[in-house]
């Protein structure tokens, strides 16, 4: 476990708050996500719900400008900022997303069950403290949102969160 001095903790929080400010996300928002969904219907459904439950999201999409609270869009995220994100929703259709780089930064993936990395990624099992991602089986925005809620429920427990991040960063 990382042992941070008070000044390191303040520095990290300042950097995260700067990222929130850059993307128009309120400082009180605890969780920041990357949303990379090609389907306009799925993307709209997910970002509306994320906004409604008080979660910040950066949407990887250039043709959309959201008026939703704590939701912003861009076509590229600076790789130096990846460590400030908590998880990403990805449907295998974006060349802008480097899954390996995201996971090295400790960002938890929420992806469809059938994807390029299915052979090495397994659905997180909090009862056994194993595996490294959350996957949806059916291509439905409701199934995607179900996995978002599963993620949020699991990170409420510090040991589950530590184990999940450790498993994610050790995958590649």
Short mmCIF file of the C-alpha atoms (twelve columns), coordinates in Angstrom:
data_MODEL
# 
_entry.id   MODEL 
# 
loop_
_atom_site.group_PDB 
_atom_site.id 
_atom_site.type_symbol 
_atom_site.label_atom_id 
_atom_site.label_alt_id 
_atom_site.label_comp_id 
_atom_site.label_asym_id 
_atom_site.label_seq_id 
_atom_site.Cartn_x 
_atom_site.Cartn_y 
_atom_site.Cartn_z 
_atom_site.pdbx_PDB_model_num 
ATOM 1   C CA . UNK A 1   0.000   0.000   0.000   1 
ATOM 2   C CA . UNK A 2   1.189   3.482   -0.842  1 
ATOM 3   C CA . UNK A 3   2.311   5.635   2.079   1 
ATOM 4   C CA . UNK A 4   1.833   9.304   1.223   1 
ATOM 5   C CA . UNK A 5   3.010   12.242  3.262   1 
ATOM 6   C CA . UNK A 6   0.411   14.960  3.885   1 
ATOM 7   C CA . UNK A 7   2.081   17.181  1.263   1 
ATOM 8   C CA . UNK A 8   1.919   14.381  -1.365  1 
ATOM 9   C CA . UNK A 9   -1.751  13.826  -0.606  1 
ATOM 10  C CA . UNK A 10  -2.474  17.559  -0.989  1 
ATOM 11  C CA . UNK A 11  -0.513  17.639  -4.251  1 
ATOM 12  C CA . UNK A 12  -2.454  14.658  -5.659  1 
ATOM 13  C CA . UNK A 13  -5.791  16.170  -4.644  1 
ATOM 14  C CA . UNK A 14  -4.813  19.510  -6.217  1 
ATOM 15  C CA . UNK A 15  -3.887  17.789  -9.489  1 
ATOM 16  C CA . UNK A 16  -7.197  15.877  -9.526  1 
ATOM 17  C CA . UNK A 17  -9.121  19.090  -8.801  1 
ATOM 18  C CA . UNK A 18  -7.269  20.807  -11.667 1 
ATOM 19  C CA . UNK A 19  -8.422  18.018  -14.003 1 
ATOM 20  C CA . UNK A 20  -11.993 18.455  -12.759 1 
ATOM 21  C CA . UNK A 21  -11.755 22.187  -13.350 1 
ATOM 22  C CA . UNK A 22  -10.346 21.678  -16.862 1 
ATOM 23  C CA . UNK A 23  -13.344 19.519  -17.813 1 
ATOM 24  C CA . UNK A 24  -16.025 21.431  -15.875 1 
ATOM 25  C CA . UNK A 25  -16.569 18.761  -13.226 1 
ATOM 26  C CA . UNK A 26  -17.562 19.913  -9.729  1 
ATOM 27  C CA . UNK A 27  -14.915 19.532  -7.015  1 
ATOM 28  C CA . UNK A 28  -17.263 17.479  -4.820  1 
ATOM 29  C CA . UNK A 29  -17.520 14.721  -7.459  1 
ATOM 30  C CA . UNK A 30  -15.641 11.681  -6.155  1 
ATOM 31  C CA . UNK A 31  -15.591 9.392   -9.209  1 
ATOM 32  C CA . UNK A 32  -14.487 10.354  -12.723 1 
ATOM 33  C CA . UNK A 33  -15.063 8.032   -15.671 1 
ATOM 34  C CA . UNK A 34  -14.128 7.827   -19.302 1 
ATOM 35  C CA . UNK A 35  -17.029 6.898   -21.576 1 
ATOM 36  C CA . UNK A 36  -16.117 5.533   -25.027 1 
ATOM 37  C CA . UNK A 37  -19.311 4.160   -26.547 1 
ATOM 38  C CA . UNK A 38  -19.970 4.368   -30.269 1 
ATOM 39  C CA . UNK A 39  -23.750 3.925   -30.103 1 
ATOM 40  C CA . UNK A 40  -25.356 7.371   -29.661 1 
ATOM 41  C CA . UNK A 41  -28.305 5.795   -27.818 1 
ATOM 42  C CA . UNK A 42  -26.085 3.921   -25.357 1 
ATOM 43  C CA . UNK A 43  -23.798 6.905   -24.851 1 
ATOM 44  C CA . UNK A 44  -26.730 9.276   -24.202 1 
ATOM 45  C CA . UNK A 45  -28.393 6.848   -21.772 1 
ATOM 46  C CA . UNK A 46  -25.185 6.243   -19.801 1 
ATOM 47  C CA . UNK A 47  -24.063 9.865   -19.530 1 
ATOM 48  C CA . UNK A 48  -27.532 11.039  -18.484 1 
ATOM 49  C CA . UNK A 49  -27.582 8.478   -15.667 1 
ATOM 50  C CA . UNK A 50  -24.007 9.263   -14.639 1 
ATOM 51  C CA . UNK A 51  -24.921 12.927  -14.394 1 
ATOM 52  C CA . UNK A 52  -28.112 12.156  -12.454 1 
ATOM 53  C CA . UNK A 53  -26.271 10.136  -9.799  1 
ATOM 54  C CA . UNK A 54  -23.497 12.728  -9.376  1 
ATOM 55  C CA . UNK A 55  -20.626 11.112  -11.236 1 
ATOM 56  C CA . UNK A 56  -18.250 13.001  -13.502 1 
ATOM 57  C CA . UNK A 57  -17.472 11.662  -16.961 1 
ATOM 58  C CA . UNK A 58  -15.303 12.594  -19.886 1 
ATOM 59  C CA . UNK A 59  -16.934 11.345  -23.069 1 
ATOM 60  C CA . UNK A 60  -14.587 10.426  -25.907 1 
ATOM 61  C CA . UNK A 61  -16.550 11.925  -28.744 1 
ATOM 62  C CA . UNK A 62  -16.080 15.072  -30.755 1 
ATOM 63  C CA . UNK A 63  -19.523 15.711  -32.188 1 
ATOM 64  C CA . UNK A 64  -21.341 16.103  -28.916 1 
ATOM 65  C CA . UNK A 65  -21.432 18.929  -26.415 1 
ATOM 66  C CA . UNK A 66  -23.316 18.003  -23.295 1 
ATOM 67  C CA . UNK A 67  -25.236 20.392  -21.115 1 
ATOM 68  C CA . UNK A 68  -25.382 17.755  -18.389 1 
ATOM 69  C CA . UNK A 69  -23.782 18.434  -15.013 1 
ATOM 70  C CA . UNK A 70  -20.235 17.097  -14.645 1 
ATOM 71  C CA . UNK A 71  -20.130 15.666  -18.176 1 
ATOM 72  C CA . UNK A 72  -17.640 16.894  -20.764 1 
ATOM 73  C CA . UNK A 73  -16.405 15.614  -24.119 1 
ATOM 74  C CA . UNK A 74  -13.068 15.466  -25.897 1 
ATOM 75  C CA . UNK A 75  -11.436 13.401  -28.604 1 
ATOM 76  C CA . UNK A 76  -8.221  12.750  -26.661 1 
ATOM 77  C CA . UNK A 77  -7.166  12.473  -23.057 1 
ATOM 78  C CA . UNK A 78  -3.628  13.424  -22.104 1 
ATOM 79  C CA . UNK A 79  -1.909  10.219  -20.957 1 
ATOM 80  C CA . UNK A 80  -0.438  12.117  -17.976 1 
ATOM 81  C CA . UNK A 81  -3.989  12.578  -16.680 1 
ATOM 82  C CA . UNK A 82  -5.021  8.917   -16.840 1 
ATOM 83  C CA . UNK A 83  -4.160  8.212   -13.193 1 
ATOM 84  C CA . UNK A 84  -6.955  10.555  -12.085 1 
ATOM 85  C CA . UNK A 85  -9.712  8.466   -13.687 1 
ATOM 86  C CA . UNK A 86  -11.462 5.643   -11.863 1 
ATOM 87  C CA . UNK A 87  -12.872 3.480   -14.656 1 
ATOM 88  C CA . UNK A 88  -13.749 3.456   -18.320 1 
ATOM 89  C CA . UNK A 89  -16.715 2.161   -20.292 1 
ATOM 90  C CA . UNK A 90  -15.567 0.878   -23.660 1 
ATOM 91  C CA . UNK A 91  -17.405 -0.985  -26.420 1 
ATOM 92  C CA . UNK A 92  -14.414 -2.083  -28.571 1 
ATOM 93  C CA . UNK A 93  -15.135 0.498   -31.263 1 
ATOM 94  C CA . UNK A 94  -12.750 3.358   -30.470 1 
ATOM 95  C CA . UNK A 95  -9.208  3.489   -31.743 1 
ATOM 96  C CA . UNK A 96  -8.683  6.419   -29.344 1 
ATOM 97  C CA . UNK A 97  -8.766  4.049   -26.361 1 
ATOM 98  C CA . UNK A 98  -5.560  2.244   -25.468 1 
ATOM 99  C CA . UNK A 99  -6.917  -0.417  -23.097 1 
ATOM 100 C CA . UNK A 100 -3.455  -1.510  -21.959 1 
ATOM 101 C CA . UNK A 101 -2.341  2.044   -21.155 1 
ATOM 102 C CA . UNK A 102 -5.602  2.730   -19.314 1 
ATOM 103 C CA . UNK A 103 -5.226  -0.413  -17.212 1 
ATOM 104 C CA . UNK A 104 -1.565  0.315   -16.436 1 
ATOM 105 C CA . UNK A 105 -2.808  3.624   -15.034 1 
ATOM 106 C CA . UNK A 106 -5.179  1.689   -12.753 1 
ATOM 107 C CA . UNK A 107 -8.401  2.522   -14.585 1 
ATOM 108 C CA . UNK A 108 -10.910 -0.297  -14.212 1 
ATOM 109 C CA . UNK A 109 -12.505 -1.453  -17.496 1 
ATOM 110 C CA . UNK A 110 -16.219 -1.992  -18.045 1 
ATOM 111 C CA . UNK A 111 -16.472 -3.724  -21.418 1 
ATOM 112 C CA . UNK A 112 -18.569 -6.226  -23.382 1 
ATOM 113 C CA . UNK A 113 -17.937 -9.886  -22.585 1 
ATOM 114 C CA . UNK A 114 -16.692 -10.558 -26.124 1 
ATOM 115 C CA . UNK A 115 -13.698 -8.343  -26.773 1 
ATOM 116 C CA . UNK A 116 -10.076 -8.453  -27.836 1 
ATOM 117 C CA . UNK A 117 -8.888  -9.045  -24.265 1 
ATOM 118 C CA . UNK A 118 -11.439 -11.700 -23.205 1 
ATOM 119 C CA . UNK A 119 -8.699  -14.290 -22.812 1 
ATOM 120 C CA . UNK A 120 -6.937  -12.367 -20.016 1 
ATOM 121 C CA . UNK A 121 -9.719  -10.310 -18.451 1 
ATOM 122 C CA . UNK A 122 -12.183 -11.916 -16.063 1 
ATOM 123 C CA . UNK A 123 -15.250 -10.480 -14.322 1 
ATOM 124 C CA . UNK A 124 -14.331 -9.227  -10.825 1 
ATOM 125 C CA . UNK A 125 -15.351 -11.560 -7.999  1 
ATOM 126 C CA . UNK A 126 -15.313 -9.664  -4.679  1 
ATOM 127 C CA . UNK A 127 -15.974 -12.830 -2.667  1 
ATOM 128 C CA . UNK A 128 -12.671 -14.327 -3.803  1 
ATOM 129 C CA . UNK A 129 -10.761 -11.040 -4.381  1 
ATOM 130 C CA . UNK A 130 -9.873  -12.066 -7.898  1 
ATOM 131 C CA . UNK A 131 -10.065 -10.894 -11.477 1 
ATOM 132 C CA . UNK A 132 -9.893  -7.498  -13.023 1 
ATOM 133 C CA . UNK A 133 -12.864 -6.025  -14.861 1 
ATOM 134 C CA . UNK A 134 -16.638 -5.799  -15.204 1 
ATOM 135 C CA . UNK A 135 -18.280 -7.051  -18.391 1 
ATOM 136 C CA . UNK A 136 -21.744 -6.887  -19.870 1 
ATOM 137 C CA . UNK A 137 -23.196 -9.805  -21.821 1 
ATOM 138 C CA . UNK A 138 -25.990 -8.151  -23.802 1 
ATOM 139 C CA . UNK A 139 -25.554 -5.029  -25.930 1 
ATOM 140 C CA . UNK A 140 -28.069 -2.945  -23.998 1 
ATOM 141 C CA . UNK A 141 -27.556 0.357   -22.159 1 
ATOM 142 C CA . UNK A 142 -29.320 -1.201  -19.151 1 
ATOM 143 C CA . UNK A 143 -26.757 -4.017  -19.010 1 
ATOM 144 C CA . UNK A 144 -23.933 -1.496  -19.235 1 
ATOM 145 C CA . UNK A 145 -25.443 0.598   -16.462 1 
ATOM 146 C CA . UNK A 146 -25.857 -2.535  -14.317 1 
ATOM 147 C CA . UNK A 147 -22.066 -3.003  -14.464 1 
ATOM 148 C CA . UNK A 148 -21.515 0.641   -13.552 1 
ATOM 149 C CA . UNK A 149 -23.609 0.074   -10.422 1 
ATOM 150 C CA . UNK A 150 -21.687 -3.163  -9.679  1 
ATOM 151 C CA . UNK A 151 -18.432 -1.223  -9.879  1 
ATOM 152 C CA . UNK A 152 -19.746 1.513   -7.563  1 
ATOM 153 C CA . UNK A 153 -20.941 -1.054  -5.036  1 
ATOM 154 C CA . UNK A 154 -17.578 -2.843  -5.008  1 
ATOM 155 C CA . UNK A 155 -15.407 0.224   -4.529  1 
ATOM 156 C CA . UNK A 156 -17.335 1.163   -1.383  1 
ATOM 157 C CA . UNK A 157 -15.263 -1.462  0.403   1 
ATOM 158 C CA . UNK A 158 -11.597 -0.404  0.708   1 
ATOM 159 C CA . UNK A 159 -10.186 -3.939  0.451   1 
ATOM 160 C CA . UNK A 160 -12.264 -4.695  -2.675  1 
ATOM 161 C CA . UNK A 161 -11.097 -1.443  -4.252  1 
ATOM 162 C CA . UNK A 162 -7.404  -2.086  -3.419  1 
ATOM 163 C CA . UNK A 163 -7.609  -5.650  -4.734  1 
ATOM 164 C CA . UNK A 164 -9.403  -4.618  -7.909  1 
ATOM 165 C CA . UNK A 165 -6.857  -1.861  -8.699  1 
ATOM 166 C CA . UNK A 166 -3.958  -4.222  -7.934  1 
ATOM 167 C CA . UNK A 167 -5.441  -6.866  -10.238 1 
ATOM 168 C CA . UNK A 168 -6.059  -4.312  -13.013 1 
ATOM 169 C CA . UNK A 169 -2.527  -2.903  -12.964 1 
ATOM 170 C CA . UNK A 170 -0.969  -6.383  -12.863 1 
ATOM 171 C CA . UNK A 171 -2.886  -7.671  -15.904 1 
ATOM 172 C CA . UNK A 172 -0.421  -6.674  -18.633 1 
# 
